[in-house]
Amino acid sequence: MDDGDRGAGRTARPKRADARRNQEALLDAAAAVFVESGVEAPVRDIAARAGVGTATIYRHFPTRADLVVAVYQRQVETCAEAGRALLADSPSPFAALMRWIDLFVDFVVTKHGLAAVLRPDNADFGALHAYFVDRLVPVCARLLDAAAGAGEIRSDLDAYQLMRGIGNLCIGADGDPRYDARLLVGLLVAGLRQPH
């Protein structure tokens, strides 16, 4: 029996703490480089930012698509987990909603170019979109409900529609330095306020 046969029945061991830290550093570096240069940025730029060799990146993420998917999933999780903390730590539910929308805008900007790596006919693309919707729409809905319950915003708002509108405003910034997506998102969110 060879080594492969002995290991066939075993489950994968969890990564060591240092390996998890290395992977987190790679994902942080990749996210930053993607914001600056898009998802087609050279892997050597990501490696330099993370302080590792390109072989280390390929060991963790064999393809560019693997790296993009990992960055995307991590940012979805960061955005999802922030909702509850922001509600607890912000001076009002509307302030929490505003801060969460800022995080969401950062996420949308970072994922710019994902379609260039994962085409809509790719199974990963559909799965990522479903993951995004399943994780983030309920968080946005919870924040909207809290702000509406506090009388700060209208109560007839749909989380998916709001997120789709914000996403569309962010996409409009492609290649036009005169276009300020954050300003327009701010105007959209200000329009949610309950008239007094």
C-alpha positions, 0 to 999 in steps of 0.5 A: 500500500502506498502513501496515497492509499493510507491517506485516502480515508482520512479527512483533511487536517485543519490548516495550522495557525501560521498557514491561515495567517499567510492565507489571510495576508495573501487575501488582504494583499490581493484585495488591495491590489484588485482595488488599485489595478483590477483582478487582472493585476500581475500575481507578482504585484500581489506577492510583493504586497504580501511579502511572499513569492509567487509560488506561495500564492499558487500553492494556496490558489492554483488559478487566478479564479481561485484567488478571486473567488477567495477574495470575494467570499472573504469580503462577503463574510466581512460585510455580512458579519459587520452588520450586527456589530455596527448595529450594536456600536453605532449611535443609531440604526441609521448610522449603522446602515450608513456605515454598512453601506460604506463597507458594501460600496468598498466590496462592490468596488473591489469585486470590479472585474470579477466577470472578466475572470468568471463569466456568467456561463461559469458555474462558479459565477452563479454560485458566487452570486447566490452566496452573495445574495444569501449572505448580504440581503438578510443583513441589509434587511435587518439594518433597514428594519432597525432603522425603520423601527426607529422611525429614521427611514421609510418602512417600505424599502426592499433590501435587494432593490437597495443593494442592486441600486447601489451596485449599479451606481458603483458600476458607473464609475468605470474609467471616468474620474469625474464620476463620484459613485460615493456621492451618488450613493450618499444621495440615494441613502439620504433619500431613504430618510423619513420626512419629518 
